[in-house]
């Protein structure tokens, strides 16, 4: 508020002798001062309204552009999620088909994978988890039963080996693959051990997958018959900090390559056991 208007208001509001006269005398100057002030404010308000209108129009344009961008992003996200969902389903179907084939080819009655498409998370940074349940038939013509019902440890291990092999065989990457398995056949019986090792050997030959498995001594006879190379690590006692010289049993249908390996070993002071 201008000082002139403040002073006139104070003067016209003072009480005491002659207050009416002072108020009447200050009325005309106060009215003029207010008129001038309001005209000035009118120009300022008009300018500010013009600026607000410009900013509002720019904000509306920015909002419309953001809304269009958001809609395009949503459509792209849906398309990407749809393609990703189809790829996941296709991969699971391929693994399930290979799982079923391997199970039937090696003593089983058929196997599959059960899954449901989960709802995508509202936050794209959250994990989109898929729950997949391996299932197989316990007898010919029976329905598939989940792995954790009516199954012993040997059955679970047997199907676990087949499922891992099925996933590797169905990968379809076109690149060399290495499958590493630990404690192979630890809960399997004699026949299942032989089938498990034979299955891994067959998978390696058919799919070009290099299978590396760690196993106990009682699996030695099965491994030597089925694999291309067997390495036995030996230790004389638990108190010895070093292992003994490993025993390597290998098979290669190409005799010249074996002779080259023999020449290389003997040239490096390797002595064949008597």
ZAMAR-964183 format. One record per residue (C-alpha): residue number from 1; x, y, z. Coordinates in nm, 3 decimals. Layout:
ZAMAR-964183
[nuti NUM,[X,Y,Z]] ...
This chain:
ZAMAR-964183
[nuti 1,[0.000,0.000,0.000]] [nuti 2,[0.147,0.344,-0.094]] [nuti 3,[0.253,0.568,0.195]] [nuti 4,[0.019,0.846,0.072]] [nuti 5,[-0.288,0.626,0.107]] [nuti 6,[-0.169,0.494,0.444]] [nuti 7,[-0.121,0.848,0.575]] [nuti 8,[-0.463,0.968,0.453]] [nuti 9,[-0.634,0.666,0.607]] [nuti 10,[-0.461,0.728,0.936]] [nuti 11,[-0.555,1.095,0.926]] [nuti 12,[-0.921,1.027,0.849]] [nuti 13,[-0.950,0.767,1.122]] [nuti 14,[-0.806,0.972,1.405]] [nuti 15,[-1.047,1.052,1.689]] [nuti 16,[-1.079,1.374,1.878]] [nuti 17,[-1.194,1.731,1.830]] [nuti 18,[-1.241,1.815,1.459]] [nuti 19,[-1.220,1.451,1.348]] [nuti 20,[-1.520,1.484,1.117]] [nuti 21,[-1.374,1.786,0.947]] [nuti 22,[-1.039,1.614,0.899]] [nuti 23,[-1.206,1.306,0.761]] [nuti 24,[-1.409,1.509,0.511]] [nuti 25,[-1.098,1.701,0.408]] [nuti 26,[-0.900,1.379,0.357]] [nuti 27,[-1.176,1.202,0.162]] [nuti 28,[-1.114,1.365,-0.177]] [nuti 29,[-0.734,1.318,-0.171]] [nuti 30,[-0.782,0.960,-0.048]] [nuti 31,[-1.029,0.885,-0.328]] [nuti 32,[-0.788,1.024,-0.588]] [nuti 33,[-0.495,0.831,-0.445]] [nuti 34,[-0.696,0.508,-0.445]] [nuti 35,[-0.808,0.570,-0.804]] [nuti 36,[-0.448,0.617,-0.920]] [nuti 37,[-0.331,0.312,-0.724]] [nuti 38,[-0.604,0.087,-0.858]] [nuti 39,[-0.537,0.199,-1.218]] [nuti 40,[-0.175,0.106,-1.168]] [nuti 41,[-0.272,-0.229,-1.018]] [nuti 42,[-0.510,-0.288,-1.308]] [nuti 43,[-0.220,-0.272,-1.554]] [nuti 44,[-0.009,-0.499,-1.334]] [nuti 45,[-0.294,-0.749,-1.298]] [nuti 46,[-0.357,-0.744,-1.672]] [nuti 47,[0.010,-0.820,-1.741]] [nuti 48,[0.016,-1.098,-1.483]] [nuti 49,[-0.302,-1.252,-1.625]] [nuti 50,[-0.140,-1.247,-1.968]] [nuti 51,[0.171,-1.419,-1.828]] [nuti 52,[-0.044,-1.676,-1.646]] [nuti 53,[-0.237,-1.749,-1.966]] [nuti 54,[0.087,-1.804,-2.157]] [nuti 55,[0.228,-2.032,-1.886]] [nuti 56,[-0.100,-2.222,-1.863]] [nuti 57,[-0.100,-2.278,-2.238]] [nuti 58,[0.260,-2.402,-2.225]] [nuti 59,[0.176,-2.631,-1.934]] [nuti 60,[-0.121,-2.773,-2.125]] [nuti 61,[0.099,-2.840,-2.427]] [nuti 62,[0.363,-3.005,-2.207]] [nuti 63,[0.095,-3.211,-2.033]] [nuti 64,[-0.052,-3.323,-2.366]] [nuti 65,[0.294,-3.420,-2.492]] [nuti 66,[0.365,-3.609,-2.168]] [nuti 67,[0.031,-3.788,-2.193]] [nuti 68,[0.102,-3.890,-2.552]] [nuti 69,[0.449,-4.009,-2.452]] [nuti 70,[0.304,-4.202,-2.160]] [nuti 71,[0.046,-4.371,-2.381]] [nuti 72,[0.315,-4.465,-2.632]] [nuti 73,[0.533,-4.600,-2.350]] [nuti 74,[0.241,-4.803,-2.214]] [nuti 75,[0.173,-4.950,-2.559]] [nuti 76,[0.541,-5.027,-2.611]] [nuti 77,[0.559,-5.185,-2.265]] [nuti 78,[0.254,-5.400,-2.337]] [nuti 79,[0.398,-5.508,-2.669]] [nuti 80,[0.734,-5.589,-2.511]] [nuti 81,[0.570,-5.773,-2.221]] [nuti 82,[0.354,-5.967,-2.466]] [nuti 83,[0.658,-6.066,-2.673]] [nuti 84,[0.849,-6.157,-2.358]] [nuti 85,[0.555,-6.364,-2.231]] [nuti 86,[0.533,-6.549,-2.561]] [nuti 87,[0.908,-6.617,-2.556]] [nuti 88,[0.892,-6.749,-2.198]] [nuti 89,[0.595,-6.973,-2.280]] [nuti 90,[0.769,-7.098,-2.594]] [nuti 91,[1.085,-7.178,-2.399]] [nuti 92,[0.890,-7.355,-2.124]] [nuti 93,[0.696,-7.552,-2.386]] [nuti 94,[1.023,-7.657,-2.553]] [nuti 95,[1.172,-7.765,-2.221]] [nuti 96,[0.852,-7.952,-2.128]] [nuti 97,[0.849,-8.135,-2.462]] [nuti 98,[1.216,-8.233,-2.427]] [nuti 99,[1.157,-8.330,-2.062]] [nuti 100,[0.873,-8.559,-2.171]] [nuti 101,[1.080,-8.712,-2.452]] [nuti 102,[1.378,-8.782,-2.226]] [nuti 103,[1.161,-8.931,-1.954]] [nuti 104,[0.988,-9.168,-2.195]] [nuti 105,[1.316,-9.261,-2.363]] [nuti 106,[1.482,-9.350,-2.032]] [nuti 107,[1.239,-9.557,-1.831]] [nuti 108,[0.964,-9.307,-1.749]] [nuti 109,[0.600,-9.265,-1.846]] [nuti 110,[0.607,-8.901,-1.951]] [nuti 111,[0.675,-8.567,-1.783]] [nuti 112,[0.575,-8.205,-1.822]] [nuti 113,[0.596,-7.861,-1.664]] [nuti 114,[0.303,-7.688,-1.498]] [nuti 115,[0.294,-7.310,-1.474]] [nuti 116,[0.057,-7.015,-1.474]] [nuti 117,[0.123,-6.678,-1.630]] [nuti 118,[0.169,-6.436,-1.339]] [nuti 119,[0.031,-6.085,-1.343]] [nuti 120,[0.297,-5.830,-1.434]] [nuti 121,[0.409,-5.609,-1.145]] [nuti 122,[0.281,-5.252,-1.128]] [nuti 123,[0.637,-5.130,-1.067]] [nuti 124,[0.868,-5.221,-1.359]] [nuti 125,[1.162,-5.241,-1.117]] [nuti 126,[1.001,-5.531,-0.928]] [nuti 127,[1.076,-5.892,-1.018]] [nuti 128,[0.831,-6.073,-1.245]] [nuti 129,[0.853,-6.423,-1.099]] [nuti 130,[0.721,-6.733,-1.275]] [nuti 131,[0.647,-7.045,-1.071]] [nuti 132,[0.716,-7.366,-1.262]] [nuti 133,[0.638,-7.711,-1.119]] [nuti 134,[0.793,-8.027,-1.270]] [nuti 135,[0.542,-8.314,-1.298]] [nuti 136,[0.561,-8.670,-1.423]] [nuti 137,[0.347,-8.984,-1.444]] [nuti 138,[0.406,-9.255,-1.185]] [nuti 139,[0.253,-9.522,-1.413]] [nuti 140,[0.138,-9.561,-1.771]] [nuti 141,[-0.192,-9.388,-1.840]] [nuti 142,[-0.195,-9.200,-1.509]] [nuti 143,[-0.215,-8.826,-1.474]] [nuti 144,[0.089,-8.608,-1.410]] [nuti 145,[0.170,-8.554,-1.042]] [nuti 146,[0.390,-8.272,-0.902]] [nuti 147,[0.744,-8.365,-0.806]] [nuti 148,[0.691,-8.308,-0.432]] [nuti 149,[0.401,-8.556,-0.397]] [nuti 150,[0.430,-8.933,-0.386]] [nuti 151,[0.796,-8.935,-0.486]] [nuti 152,[1.112,-9.061,-0.322]] [nuti 153,[1.454,-8.899,-0.337]] [nuti 154,[1.577,-9.129,-0.615]] [nuti 155,[1.281,-9.039,-0.837]] [nuti 156,[1.332,-8.669,-0.774]] [nuti 157,[1.705,-8.692,-0.853]] [nuti 158,[1.635,-8.895,-1.166]] [nuti 159,[1.386,-8.638,-1.297]] [nuti 160,[1.608,-8.351,-1.188]] [nuti 161,[1.885,-8.485,-1.413]] [nuti 162,[1.641,-8.524,-1.701]] [nuti 163,[1.498,-8.176,-1.646]] [nuti 164,[1.842,-8.014,-1.641]] [nuti 165,[1.935,-8.199,-1.958]] [nuti 166,[1.604,-8.099,-2.118]] [nuti 167,[1.664,-7.733,-2.034]] [nuti 168,[2.013,-7.750,-2.180]] [nuti 169,[1.900,-7.932,-2.493]] [nuti 170,[1.611,-7.688,-2.549]] [nuti 171,[1.825,-7.379,-2.503]] [nuti 172,[1.875,-7.338,-2.878]] [nuti 173,[2.139,-7.068,-2.837]] [nuti 174,[2.363,-7.206,-3.110]] [nuti 175,[2.664,-7.155,-2.884]] [nuti 176,[2.875,-7.422,-2.710]] [nuti 177,[2.725,-7.514,-2.374]] [nuti 178,[2.879,-7.664,-2.062]] [nuti 179,[2.659,-7.846,-1.810]] [nuti 180,[2.815,-7.879,-1.462]] [nuti 181,[2.661,-8.130,-1.217]] [nuti 182,[2.767,-8.195,-0.858]] [nuti 183,[2.722,-8.520,-0.663]] [nuti 184,[2.579,-8.698,-0.963]] [nuti 185,[2.366,-9.001,-0.876]] [nuti 186,[2.420,-8.984,-0.499]] [nuti 187,[2.065,-9.105,-0.421]] [nuti 188,[2.015,-9.335,-0.717]] [nuti 189,[2.015,-9.712,-0.727]] [nuti 190,[2.243,-9.918,-0.950]] [nuti 191,[2.010,-9.921,-1.253]] [nuti 192,[1.919,-9.555,-1.219]] [nuti 193,[2.285,-9.462,-1.190]] [nuti 194,[2.363,-9.640,-1.512]] [nuti 195,[2.067,-9.472,-1.685]] [nuti 196,[2.158,-9.129,-1.549]] [nuti 197,[2.516,-9.149,-1.674]] [nuti 198,[2.400,-9.291,-2.008]] [nuti 199,[2.147,-9.012,-2.039]] [nuti 200,[2.409,-8.744,-1.980]] [nuti 201,[2.642,-8.906,-2.231]] [nuti 202,[2.365,-8.927,-2.489]] [nuti 203,[2.266,-8.565,-2.433]] [nuti 204,[2.624,-8.455,-2.479]] [nuti 205,[2.662,-8.645,-2.804]] [nuti 206,[2.324,-8.546,-2.951]] [nuti 207,[2.325,-8.178,-2.849]] [nuti 208,[2.694,-8.095,-2.850]] [nuti 209,[2.684,-8.013,-2.478]] [nuti 210,[2.995,-8.069,-2.269]] [nuti 211,[2.886,-8.235,-1.944]] [nuti 212,[3.117,-8.204,-1.642]] [nuti 213,[3.003,-8.411,-1.344]] [nuti 214,[3.150,-8.461,-0.997]] [nuti 215,[3.073,-8.806,-0.853]] [nuti 216,[3.180,-9.053,-0.588]] [nuti 217,[3.403,-9.359,-0.637]] [nuti 218,[3.107,-9.599,-0.659]] [nuti 219,[3.003,-9.429,-0.985]] [nuti 220,[3.341,-9.493,-1.150]] [nuti 221,[3.246,-9.796,-1.357]] [nuti 222,[2.938,-9.625,-1.501]] [nuti 223,[3.123,-9.302,-1.576]] [nuti 224,[3.415,-9.470,-1.755]] [nuti 225,[3.178,-9.656,-1.987]] [nuti 226,[2.966,-9.353,-2.072]] [nuti 227,[3.192,-9.048,-2.085]] [nuti 228,[3.472,-8.938,-2.310]] [nuti 229,[3.710,-8.858,-2.027]] [nuti 230,[3.724,-8.961,-1.664]] [nuti 231,[3.956,-8.790,-1.414]] [nuti 232,[4.001,-8.957,-1.077]] [nuti 233,[4.147,-8.742,-0.799]] [nuti 234,[4.323,-8.938,-0.526]] [nuti 235,[4.454,-8.857,-0.181]] [nuti 236,[4.661,-9.092,0.031]] [nuti 237,[4.521,-8.976,0.365]] [nuti 238,[4.326,-8.697,0.526]] [nuti 239,[4.644,-8.568,0.687]] [nuti 240,[4.818,-8.519,0.353]] [nuti 241,[4.788,-8.164,0.218]] [nuti 242,[4.845,-8.280,-0.141]] [nuti 243,[4.661,-8.511,-0.376]] [nuti 244,[4.827,-8.800,-0.549]] [nuti 245,[4.883,-8.805,-0.922]] [nuti 246,[4.534,-8.812,-1.084]] [nuti 247,[4.422,-9.100,-1.299]] [nuti 248,[4.285,-8.998,-1.637]] [nuti 249,[4.080,-9.242,-1.843]] [nuti 250,[3.981,-9.110,-2.184]] [nuti 251,[3.822,-9.230,-2.502]] [nuti 252,[3.859,-9.083,-2.847]] [nuti 253,[3.752,-9.254,-3.167]] [nuti 254,[4.024,-9.068,-3.357]] [nuti 255,[4.340,-9.272,-3.299]] [nuti 256,[4.585,-9.014,-3.443]] [nuti 257,[4.466,-8.761,-3.189]] [nuti 258,[4.530,-9.009,-2.909]] [nuti 259,[4.883,-9.067,-3.038]] [nuti 260,[4.948,-8.693,-3.046]] [nuti 261,[4.838,-8.671,-2.685]] [nuti 262,[5.061,-8.965,-2.593]] [nuti 263,[5.359,-8.798,-2.759]] [nuti 264,[5.291,-8.474,-2.577]] [nuti 265,[5.260,-8.646,-2.240]] [nuti 266,[5.573,-8.857,-2.280]] [nuti 267,[5.761,-8.551,-2.403]] [nuti 268,[5.682,-8.377,-2.075]] [nuti 269,[5.836,-8.650,-1.860]] [nuti 270,[5.509,-8.830,-1.806]] [nuti 271,[5.550,-9.199,-1.734]] [nuti 272,[5.271,-9.443,-1.804]] [nuti 273,[5.185,-9.670,-1.509]] [nuti 274,[5.314,-10.023,-1.539]] 
